[in-house]
Amino acid sequence: MSQKDTKTQFHAVLAQCRKLFVDKMKDYGPAWRILRTPSITDQIFIKVKRIRTLQTATEHLVDEGVEPEFIGIVNYAAMGIIQLRLGVVDQPDLSLEEATRWFDKVTIEAYELMTRKNHDYDEAWRDMRISSITDLIMTKVLRTKSIEDHGGKTLVSEGLDANYYDMINYAVFALILMSEEVNDEKKK
């Protein structure tokens, strides 16, 4: 695959995530604006923990796959970055249009970061297993929780926003790889 294909695939996945973000905003409004970042991180933790369980368990009691969970990781991580930028509020305060603009800004920044890293890493993620990407997301979540527990202070590490951006990008990579697996199965 070329980086051109990655760009197309990445934007397609982000469009899917954006659609769910907008639809949930229409249903619930910006209720998430009251969430403190540790609460957002815990929501991501729940999602990645469920993915890991689905990847290893032989029996599933809820008939939902991992795709919605990866989409949730993208959306919650974007919300986390928005909260870092705007701060937490006591009452939801963004219109659908404002929240969507912020979501677009954050996901464009995630894409730009991915483009730079993808160039330097030569698309190494394409040769990874989805389970390994899941483990990397869990690592980022645990790092984020640790940083939050230390009041956001780090000695030599990147901050909270960098970890949220990495969660977005790894989740998008997993969704791209999953869609390629589905397409490969259809060709058989």
Secondary structure, 3 states (H helix, E strand, C coil): CCHHHHHHHHHHHHHHHHHHHHHHHHHHCCHHHHCCHHHHHHHHHHHHHHHHHHHHCCCCCCCCCCHHHHHHHHHHHHHHHHHHHHCCCCCCCCCHHHHHHHHHHHHHHHHHHHHHHHHHHCCHHHHCCHHHHHHHHHHHHHHHHHHHHCCCCCCCCCCHHHHHHHHHHHHHHHHHHHHHHHHHHHHC
